[in-house]
Amino acid sequence: MGMRPPTTAPGQHLGCYDRLHALRQDSSSGSSILSGSSTPPLPAIAENWEVHSAHSVFSDSGSSCGSDTILDMHSPLPPFDALDGFARSAPEMNDVKPLQMDPLDGFPKEHYDDDIPTSREMFAPTSALSRSSSYPDPQSAFISPTSGGSPYDFTIPAFSEFTNRESRRGLLDHFCNVLSHLIVFKEDNGNPFRQLVLPMAQKSPPLLNAIYAISSAHLEHRGLQMEERALDLHSKALQGLANLIAHKDEGNRDEVLAVIILLLYYEIVRSGSSAVLTSHLRGALSIMRERRGRRGLTSTFLERAFRYFDVASALSFGTSPMSGTILSPTTNEIPNFREAASAISAVDTLYGLVADLWPVLHRLSSLEDVKRSIEKAEMESPGHDKANNMRTEFDTTTSNIELALQQWVPKIPASVVATENPADDSRLQSILNNAEAHKQASFVHLYRTILSVPRSSPKVQTPVKQTLQACLRVVIFSGPMAALLWPLFTAASEAVEDVDRNVARTMFRQLESRQGMNNIVTGWEVCEELWRRSDSGHGEIGWRDVARDMGSEVIFG
């Protein structure tokens, strides 16, 4: 379910320029998906559910934030170590703190966030939020881009080195000027999809078709009908990938892996199937295992993207990650972009501020599969030593993960944490709250899905509220919303109070408006149905059961 198509007269044909122009007008028209769902006015939300300022998110955490050490954005994902020495402290309901200030007073807004509502606008008496327009001027498809850091100087019209077809140049423009911005956390040193992937596509028809397919799918979700359907372009990319794999050698492994990674993003945009996504992940894993040469910058970036999708898909489908035996590259194997002289240098391009939390999420995502194995063993051989040993190991692992989550804080410069005015870097504050949302959603997943704590328990509802608060602050601080669906959906699916559900609806609307991907719509629809069934006396029904009944699959990414 996407945006309604732009209105055209019978028989009228829209060219690429007209389509993008119509899309831009439609994106700012205030239309909203799921407009038929009942959403109370936002003042009711603000009145009963307050948000505390971002600078206090980690005020009760350990002293790690006070360190002068800044996380290297290109450091490998660290291994998970058992943290038995950590002090255990359960979160309390009073950790949800009231807001005593307007978080947007004096804040500079990013240039692409002009249509994101401020806190005052979000709590204005209106029943629908305006749709943000992150689309560039459509004329930009026909002038030379001026992005710094690109190894290519494109001629006029833009992207003519790739294709002489106007519609496809428009798709390339959409990928460079819209999509590539939506799937990274920062671009202070350039966008890796434009710097690393796009140049490779000039000599790779399968990779180019994958880019076309993603852009076309994203525009189709917005209601535009392109000259070439996303499905047809996707089929061409798959055929090209099959040919690459049939003739693979060490020289084209990056090309093959890049095609697979982009096809994974295509599944996110289209809200595809678990079978297809799993097949792509297996293919990528095979390519990574067969690599013999030294990893370059492109290889490292693509493999880090794989590790992200590997954990995200495991959380989506309740399976174990595939990359359990894949070793992270050493620091020496990771070439650096030129140094950034700002606090944003602490942010990882793909992971934001959760790069060092990812190994914990890797372990956490594998526990659902382990839990099913233990339950099967206990049912088949109750009291057997094997089942008892598995249960003991499971309990130890969950305790270690709980302690690791309680002690984790993102590594950011001490000067940023200590500043009295968080407005100095609102973008970083937004990314900081994205990290906090991941941490709190991890508690929700651990307690509810892995340990089967009742949904109504404060142990579940406390991190639910904190996750939704953190998600809302991501919007208030007008920062990137990459990777926000998993924490938002995890908390929303367990929300029991109307005020929390209304905040979740607000966030789903804002997230879909900014990102424009169908997996967000699917997640929203599943949550609405889950809430309806829970209120109708279906008890502790799980979201995967609801999605299965609806014939849907929620894919995080």
C-alpha positions as CSV (number, residue, x, y, z in Angstrom):
1,M,0.0,0.0,0.0
2,G,1.8,3.2,-1.1
3,M,1.0,6.7,-2.1
4,R,-1.8,7.3,-4.5
5,P,-0.6,7.8,-8.1
6,P,-0.4,11.4,-9.4
7,T,-3.6,12.3,-11.3
8,T,-3.3,12.3,-15.1
9,A,-5.7,12.9,-17.9
10,P,-6.9,9.7,-19.8
11,G,-4.2,8.7,-22.2
12,Q,-1.7,11.1,-20.9
13,H,1.9,9.8,-20.8
14,L,4.3,11.1,-18.2
15,G,8.0,11.4,-19.2
16,C,10.7,11.0,-16.6
17,Y,10.8,14.7,-15.9
18,D,7.1,15.0,-15.5
19,R,6.9,11.9,-13.3
20,L,9.5,13.1,-10.9
21,H,7.8,16.6,-10.8
22,A,4.4,15.0,-10.2
23,L,6.0,12.9,-7.4
24,R,7.5,15.9,-5.8
25,Q,4.1,17.7,-5.8
26,D,2.4,14.6,-4.5
27,S,5.0,14.0,-1.8
28,S,4.2,17.4,-0.3
29,S,0.5,17.2,-0.6
30,G,0.0,15.9,2.9
31,S,-1.3,12.5,1.7
32,S,-0.9,9.7,4.2
33,I,-0.9,5.9,3.9
34,L,-3.3,4.1,6.1
35,S,-5.3,7.3,6.2
36,G,-8.3,5.3,7.3
37,S,-6.8,4.2,10.5
38,S,-8.0,6.0,13.6
39,T,-5.3,8.2,15.0
40,P,-6.1,10.6,17.8
41,P,-4.8,14.2,17.5
42,L,-1.2,14.5,18.6
43,P,-2.0,16.9,21.5
44,A,-3.5,13.9,23.3
45,I,-0.2,12.1,22.9
46,A,1.9,15.0,24.0
47,E,-0.3,15.5,27.1
48,N,0.0,12.0,28.4
49,W,3.4,10.8,27.1
50,E,6.3,13.1,27.6
51,V,9.7,12.9,26.1
52,H,12.9,13.7,28.0
53,S,15.7,15.6,26.3
54,A,18.3,13.7,24.3
55,H,21.3,14.8,26.3
56,S,20.0,12.8,29.3
57,V,19.5,9.6,27.5
58,F,22.6,8.0,28.9
59,S,22.9,10.1,32.1
60,D,22.5,7.0,34.3
61,S,24.9,4.9,32.3
62,G,28.5,4.0,33.0
63,S,31.4,6.3,32.6
64,S,32.2,5.1,29.1
65,C,30.7,8.3,27.6
66,G,33.2,10.3,29.5
67,S,36.2,8.7,27.8
68,D,38.3,10.7,25.4
69,T,38.5,7.7,23.1
70,I,36.5,8.1,19.8
71,L,35.2,5.0,18.0
72,D,36.9,4.5,14.7
73,M,34.2,4.3,12.1
74,H,36.1,1.7,10.2
75,S,37.1,-0.5,13.1
76,P,35.9,-4.1,12.7
77,L,32.9,-5.4,14.6
78,P,34.4,-6.6,17.9
79,P,33.8,-10.2,19.1
80,F,31.2,-10.8,21.8
81,D,32.7,-11.6,25.2
82,A,30.9,-12.9,28.2
83,L,30.6,-10.0,30.7
84,D,30.0,-11.9,34.0
85,G,31.7,-9.2,36.0
86,F,29.2,-6.6,35.3
87,A,26.9,-5.4,38.0
88,R,23.3,-6.4,37.4
89,S,20.7,-3.6,37.5
90,A,17.2,-3.9,36.2
91,P,15.6,-0.9,34.5
92,E,12.9,0.9,36.4
93,M,9.7,2.6,35.3
94,N,10.9,6.0,36.7
95,D,13.7,5.9,34.1
96,V,11.1,7.4,31.7
97,K,11.8,11.1,32.4
98,P,9.6,14.1,31.7
99,L,10.6,16.8,29.2
100,Q,11.3,20.2,30.8
101,M,12.3,22.0,27.5
102,D,11.4,22.2,23.9
103,P,14.2,20.1,22.2
104,L,14.0,22.1,19.0
105,D,14.5,25.6,20.4
106,G,17.4,27.1,18.5
107,F,18.2,23.9,16.6
108,P,19.6,24.3,13.0
109,K,17.7,22.1,10.6
110,E,19.4,19.9,7.9
111,H,18.8,21.1,4.4
112,Y,16.9,18.0,3.4
113,D,14.7,18.1,6.5
114,D,12.7,21.2,5.7
115,D,9.4,19.3,5.8
116,I,10.1,17.3,8.9
117,P,7.8,18.7,11.6
118,T,9.3,20.3,14.7
119,S,8.1,19.3,18.1
120,R,5.7,22.2,18.1
121,E,4.3,21.1,14.7
122,M,4.1,17.4,15.7
123,F,1.9,18.3,18.6
124,A,-0.3,20.7,16.7
125,P,-4.0,19.9,16.6
126,T,-4.1,18.0,13.3
127,S,-5.2,14.5,12.5
128,A,-2.5,13.8,9.9
129,L,1.1,14.7,9.5
130,S,2.5,16.2,6.3
131,R,4.5,14.0,4.1
132,S,8.2,15.1,3.9
133,S,9.6,15.7,0.5
134,S,13.2,14.3,0.3
135,Y,13.2,14.4,-3.4
136,P,15.5,16.7,-5.3
137,D,14.5,19.0,-8.1
138,P,13.7,16.7,-11.0
139,Q,15.8,18.9,-13.3
140,S,18.8,17.6,-11.5
141,A,18.6,14.4,-13.6
142,F,19.7,16.4,-16.6
143,I,22.6,18.4,-15.2
144,S,26.0,17.3,-14.0
145,P,26.1,16.4,-10.3
146,T,28.5,18.2,-8.1
147,S,28.9,15.7,-5.4
148,G,32.4,15.8,-4.0
149,G,34.5,12.7,-3.7
150,S,33.2,10.9,-6.8
151,P,35.9,9.5,-9.0
152,Y,33.9,10.4,-12.1
153,D,33.2,13.7,-13.7
154,F,29.9,13.1,-15.5
155,T,29.1,15.0,-18.7
156,I,25.8,16.7,-19.6
157,P,23.3,15.1,-19.4
158,A,24.1,13.4,-16.2
159,F,24.9,9.7,-16.2
160,S,25.2,9.6,-20.0
161,E,28.3,7.4,-19.5
162,F,25.9,4.7,-18.1
163,T,23.0,4.9,-20.5
164,N,21.5,7.1,-23.3
165,R,17.9,6.4,-22.2
166,E,16.3,9.3,-20.4
167,S,14.2,7.2,-18.1
168,R,17.2,5.2,-16.9
169,R,19.2,8.4,-16.3
170,G,16.3,9.5,-14.1
171,L,16.5,6.2,-12.1
172,L,20.3,6.7,-11.6
173,D,19.6,10.2,-10.4
174,H,17.0,8.9,-8.0
175,F,19.5,6.3,-6.6
176,C,22.2,8.9,-6.2
177,N,20.2,11.9,-4.9
178,V,17.5,10.1,-2.9
179,L,18.0,6.4,-2.1
180,S,21.7,6.6,-1.3
181,H,21.0,9.3,1.3
182,L,18.3,7.2,3.0
183,I,20.4,4.1,3.8
184,V,23.4,5.7,5.5
185,F,23.9,7.6,8.7
186,K,26.4,10.2,7.5
187,E,28.1,11.5,4.4
188,D,30.7,13.8,5.7
189,N,33.4,11.9,3.8
190,G,31.2,10.8,0.9
191,N,28.5,8.2,0.3
192,P,30.0,4.7,-0.3
193,F,27.1,3.8,-2.6
194,R,28.1,6.6,-4.8
195,Q,31.8,6.4,-4.3
196,L,32.3,2.6,-4.4
197,V,29.2,0.9,-6.0
198,L,28.2,3.4,-8.7
199,P,31.6,3.5,-10.5
200,M,31.6,-0.3,-10.6
201,A,28.2,-0.3,-12.2
202,Q,29.4,1.5,-15.3
203,K,31.0,-1.7,-16.6
204,S,28.6,-4.1,-14.9
205,P,25.1,-4.5,-16.6
206,P,23.8,-6.7,-13.7
207,L,24.8,-4.2,-11.1
208,L,23.3,-1.3,-13.2
209,N,20.1,-3.3,-13.6
210,A,20.0,-3.8,-9.8
211,I,20.3,0.0,-9.3
212,Y,17.5,0.6,-11.8
213,A,15.3,-2.0,-10.1
214,I,15.7,-0.5,-6.6
215,S,15.0,3.0,-7.9
216,S,12.0,1.9,-9.9
217,A,10.6,0.0,-6.9
218,H,11.0,3.0,-4.7
219,L,9.2,5.2,-7.1
220,E,6.5,2.7,-7.7
221,H,5.8,2.6,-4.0
222,R,5.3,6.3,-4.2
223,G,2.7,5.9,-6.9
224,L,4.7,6.5,-10.1
225,Q,4.4,4.2,-13.1
226,M,7.8,4.1,-14.8
227,E,8.6,3.1,-18.4
228,E,10.2,-0.1,-17.1
229,R,8.6,-2.0,-14.3
230,A,10.8,-2.7,-11.2
231,L,9.9,-6.4,-11.6
232,D,11.3,-6.6,-15.1
233,L,14.5,-4.8,-14.1
234,H,14.8,-7.1,-11.2
235,S,14.6,-10.1,-13.4
236,K,17.3,-8.7,-15.6
237,A,19.5,-8.2,-12.6
238,L,18.9,-11.8,-11.5
239,Q,19.8,-13.1,-14.9
240,G,23.0,-11.1,-15.0
241,L,23.9,-12.3,-11.4
242,A,23.4,-15.9,-12.5
243,N,25.9,-15.4,-15.4
244,L,28.4,-13.7,-13.1
245,I,28.2,-16.6,-10.6
246,A,28.6,-19.1,-13.5
247,H,31.8,-17.4,-14.6
248,K,33.1,-16.1,-11.2
249,D,36.7,-15.6,-10.5
250,E,38.7,-13.6,-7.9
251,G,38.5,-10.5,-10.1
252,N,34.7,-10.1,-10.1
253,R,33.9,-11.1,-6.5
254,D,33.2,-7.5,-5.5
255,E,30.9,-7.1,-8.5
256,V,28.9,-10.2,-7.5
257,L,28.7,-9.2,-3.9
258,A,27.6,-5.7,-4.8
259,V,24.8,-7.1,-7.0
260,I,23.6,-9.3,-4.1
261,I,23.7,-6.5,-1.6
262,L,21.7,-4.2,-3.8
263,L,19.2,-7.0,-4.4
264,L,18.9,-7.3,-0.6
265,Y,18.0,-3.6,-0.5
266,Y,15.4,-4.3,-3.3
267,E,13.7,-6.9,-1.1
268,I,13.5,-4.3,1.7
269,V,12.0,-1.7,-0.6
270,R,9.5,-4.2,-2.0
271,S,8.9,-6.0,1.3
272,G,9.8,-9.3,-0.4
273,S,9.9,-12.9,0.9
274,S,12.1,-14.6,3.4
275,A,13.0,-17.3,0.9
276,V,14.4,-14.9,-1.6
277,L,16.3,-12.8,1.0
278,T,17.8,-16.0,2.6
279,S,18.9,-17.2,-0.9
280,H,20.7,-13.9,-1.5
281,L,22.4,-14.1,1.9
282,R,23.6,-17.7,1.2
283,G,25.0,-16.5,-2.1
284,A,26.8,-13.6,-0.5
285,L,28.2,-15.9,2.3
286,S,29.6,-18.3,-0.4
287,I,31.3,-15.4,-2.2
288,M,32.9,-14.1,1.1
289,R,34.2,-17.6,2.1
290,E,35.8,-18.1,-1.3
291,R,37.7,-14.8,-1.2
292,R,41.5,-15.4,-1.2
293,G,43.0,-12.0,-1.9
294,R,43.4,-8.9,0.3
295,R,40.2,-7.0,1.1
296,G,40.1,-3.5,-0.3
297,L,37.8,-0.7,0.6
298,T,34.9,-1.9,-1.5
299,S,35.2,-5.5,-0.3
300,T,35.2,-4.3,3.3
301,F,32.2,-2.1,2.9
302,L,30.1,-4.8,1.1
303,E,31.0,-7.4,3.7
304,R,30.0,-5.0,6.5
305,A,26.7,-4.5,4.7
306,F,26.3,-8.3,4.6
307,R,26.8,-8.6,8.3
308,Y,24.1,-6.0,8.9
309,F,21.6,-7.8,6.7
310,D,22.5,-11.1,8.2
311,V,21.5,-10.1,11.7
312,A,18.5,-8.0,10.5
313,S,17.1,-11.0,8.6
314,A,17.7,-13.3,11.6
315,L,15.6,-10.9,13.7
316,S,13.0,-10.8,11.0
317,F,12.5,-14.5,10.6
318,G,13.5,-16.0,14.0
319,T,16.5,-17.8,12.6
320,S,20.2,-17.9,13.5
321,P,22.6,-15.6,11.5
322,M,24.5,-17.3,8.8
323,S,27.8,-15.5,9.6
324,G,28.7,-17.2,12.8
325,T,32.0,-18.5,11.5
326,I,32.9,-15.5,9.4
327,L,35.8,-13.5,11.0
328,S,35.7,-9.8,11.1
329,P,38.6,-8.1,9.2
330,T,41.4,-6.7,11.2
331,T,41.9,-3.0,11.6
332,N,44.8,-3.1,9.2
333,E,42.6,-4.5,6.5
334,I,40.3,-1.5,6.6
335,P,41.4,1.5,4.6
336,N,40.2,4.8,5.9
337,F,38.4,7.6,4.2
338,R,40.1,11.0,4.9
339,E,39.8,12.0,8.5
340,A,36.7,14.0,9.5
341,A,37.3,16.9,11.9
342,S,33.9,16.9,13.6
343,A,32.0,14.9,16.3
344,I,30.2,13.0,13.5
345,S,33.4,11.1,12.9
346,A,32.3,8.8,15.8
347,V,29.4,7.6,13.6
348,D,29.7,4.5,11.4
349,T,28.3,5.1,7.9
350,L,26.2,1.8,7.9
351,Y,25.8,1.1,11.7
352,G,25.4,4.6,13.1
353,L,26.5,4.3,16.8
354,V,25.6,0.6,17.2
355,A,28.7,-0.9,15.5
356,D,30.0,-2.3,18.8
357,L,26.5,-3.4,19.9
358,W,26.1,-5.5,16.7
359,P,28.0,-8.6,18.1
360,V,25.5,-8.6,21.0
361,L,22.6,-8.4,18.6
362,H,24.2,-11.2,16.7
363,R,24.1,-13.4,19.7
364,L,20.7,-12.2,20.7
365,S,19.2,-13.0,17.3
366,S,20.4,-16.6,17.4
367,L,18.7,-17.3,20.7
368,E,15.2,-17.8,19.2
369,D,16.4,-20.7,17.2
370,V,18.3,-22.1,20.2
371,K,15.1,-21.8,22.3
372,R,13.1,-23.9,19.9
373,S,15.8,-26.6,19.9
374,I,15.7,-26.7,23.7
375,E,12.0,-26.9,23.9
376,K,12.0,-29.8,21.3
377,A,14.7,-31.7,23.3
378,E,12.9,-31.2,26.6
379,M,9.7,-32.5,25.0
380,E,11.3,-35.6,23.5
381,S,13.6,-36.4,26.4
382,P,12.4,-34.7,29.6
383,G,15.0,-34.7,32.3
384,H,17.7,-35.9,30.0
385,D,21.3,-34.6,30.6
386,K,21.5,-33.2,27.1
387,A,18.3,-31.1,27.5
388,N,19.5,-30.0,30.9
389,N,22.9,-28.9,29.7
390,M,21.3,-27.0,26.8
391,R,19.0,-25.2,29.2
392,T,21.9,-24.3,31.5
393,E,23.9,-22.9,28.6
394,F,20.9,-21.0,27.3
395,D,20.3,-19.4,30.8
396,T,23.9,-18.4,31.0
397,T,23.9,-16.8,27.6
398,T,20.8,-14.8,28.2
399,S,22.2,-13.5,31.5
400,N,25.4,-12.5,29.8
401,I,23.5,-10.7,27.0
402,E,21.3,-8.9,29.5
403,L,24.4,-7.7,31.4
404,A,26.1,-6.6,28.2
405,L,23.0,-4.6,27.2
406,Q,22.8,-3.0,30.6
407,Q,26.4,-1.8,30.4
408,W,26.5,-0.8,26.7
409,V,26.7,2.9,25.8
410,P,27.7,4.3,22.4
411,K,31.2,5.5,22.1
412,I,31.1,9.2,21.3
413,P,33.4,12.2,22.0
414,A,33.3,13.3,25.6
415,S,32.9,16.9,24.5
416,V,29.6,16.0,22.9
417,V,28.3,14.3,25.9
418,A,29.4,17.0,28.3
419,T,28.0,19.9,26.3
420,E,25.3,21.9,28.0
421,N,23.5,22.6,24.7
422,P,22.7,19.5,22.7
423,A,21.6,21.8,19.9
424,D,25.3,22.1,18.9
425,D,24.9,18.9,16.9
426,S,21.2,17.9,16.5
427,R,22.1,15.3,13.8
428,L,24.4,13.5,16.2
429,Q,21.7,13.6,18.9
430,S,19.3,12.0,16.5
431,I,21.8,9.2,15.7
432,L,22.4,8.9,19.5
433,N,18.7,8.3,20.1
434,N,18.6,5.7,17.2
435,A,21.3,3.8,19.2
436,E,19.3,4.1,22.4
437,A,16.2,2.8,20.5
438,H,18.3,-0.3,19.5
439,K,19.4,-0.9,23.0
440,Q,15.9,-0.7,24.6
441,A,14.4,-2.7,21.8
442,S,17.0,-5.4,22.5
443,F,15.6,-5.6,26.1
444,V,12.1,-5.9,24.7
445,H,13.2,-8.8,22.4
446,L,15.2,-10.5,25.1
447,Y,12.4,-10.4,27.8
448,R,9.4,-10.9,25.6
449,T,10.5,-13.2,22.7
450,I,13.4,-15.1,24.3
451,L,12.5,-15.3,28.0
452,S,8.7,-15.2,27.5
453,V,8.0,-12.5,30.1
454,P,4.3,-11.5,29.9
455,R,3.5,-8.6,27.7
456,S,1.9,-6.6,30.5
457,S,4.9,-6.9,32.8
458,P,6.8,-3.7,33.7
459,K,9.9,-5.5,32.7
460,V,8.6,-5.4,29.1
461,Q,6.6,-2.2,29.1
462,T,9.5,-0.1,30.5
463,P,11.8,-0.7,27.5
464,V,8.8,-0.5,25.2
465,K,8.1,3.1,26.4
466,Q,11.8,4.0,26.3
467,T,12.2,2.6,22.8
468,L,9.3,4.7,21.5
469,Q,10.6,7.8,23.2
470,A,14.0,7.3,21.6
471,C,12.3,6.8,18.1
472,L,10.3,10.0,18.5
473,R,13.4,12.0,19.4
474,V,15.1,10.7,16.2
475,V,12.3,12.7,14.4
476,I,12.4,15.7,16.7
477,F,16.2,16.1,16.1
478,S,15.6,15.8,12.3
479,G,18.3,13.2,11.7
480,P,18.6,10.1,9.6
481,M,16.1,7.3,10.1
482,A,18.1,4.5,8.6
483,A,17.7,1.1,10.4
484,L,14.9,2.4,12.6
485,L,12.2,-0.1,11.7
486,W,13.4,-2.9,13.9
487,P,13.4,-1.0,17.2
488,L,10.1,0.8,16.3
489,F,8.3,-2.4,15.3
490,T,9.7,-4.4,18.2
491,A,8.4,-1.9,20.7
492,A,5.1,-1.2,18.9
493,S,4.2,-4.8,18.6
494,E,4.3,-5.2,22.4
495,A,2.7,-1.8,23.3
496,V,-0.5,-2.2,25.3
497,E,-1.5,1.4,26.2
498,D,-3.3,3.6,23.7
499,V,-0.9,6.4,24.3
500,D,2.1,4.2,23.3
501,R,0.3,2.9,20.3
502,N,-0.5,6.4,19.1
503,V,3.1,7.3,19.4
504,A,4.0,4.2,17.4
505,R,1.5,5.3,14.7
506,T,3.0,8.7,14.5
507,M,6.5,7.1,14.1
508,F,5.3,4.7,11.4
509,R,3.8,7.6,9.5
510,Q,7.0,9.6,9.8
511,L,9.3,6.7,9.0
512,E,7.3,5.7,5.9
513,S,7.1,9.4,4.8
514,R,10.9,9.8,5.0
515,Q,12.1,6.3,3.8
516,G,9.3,5.4,1.4
517,M,9.7,1.6,1.7
518,N,7.1,-1.0,1.7
519,N,8.5,-3.1,4.6
520,I,7.5,-0.1,6.8
521,V,3.9,-0.3,5.6
522,T,3.8,-4.0,6.1
523,G,5.1,-3.6,9.7
524,W,2.5,-1.0,10.4
525,E,-0.3,-3.1,9.1
526,V,0.8,-6.1,11.2
527,C,1.0,-4.0,14.3
528,E,-2.5,-2.7,13.8
529,E,-3.9,-6.2,13.3
530,L,-1.9,-7.5,16.3
531,W,-3.3,-4.7,18.5
532,R,-6.9,-5.5,17.3
533,R,-6.5,-9.2,18.2
534,S,-4.9,-8.5,21.5
535,D,-7.8,-6.2,22.4
536,S,-10.3,-8.8,21.3
537,G,-9.1,-11.4,23.8
538,H,-6.6,-13.3,21.8
539,G,-4.1,-13.1,24.6
540,E,-0.3,-13.3,24.1
541,I,-0.4,-13.8,20.4
542,G,2.9,-13.2,18.6
543,W,3.4,-10.9,15.7
544,R,4.8,-13.6,13.4
545,D,1.6,-15.6,13.9
546,V,-0.4,-12.5,12.9
547,A,1.8,-11.8,9.9
548,R,1.5,-15.4,8.8
549,D,-2.3,-15.2,9.0
550,M,-2.2,-12.0,6.9
551,G,0.0,-13.6,4.3
552,S,2.8,-11.1,5.1
553,E,6.4,-11.1,6.2
554,V,8.0,-8.2,8.1
555,I,11.5,-7.7,6.9
556,F,13.8,-5.4,8.9
557,G,16.5,-3.4,7.3
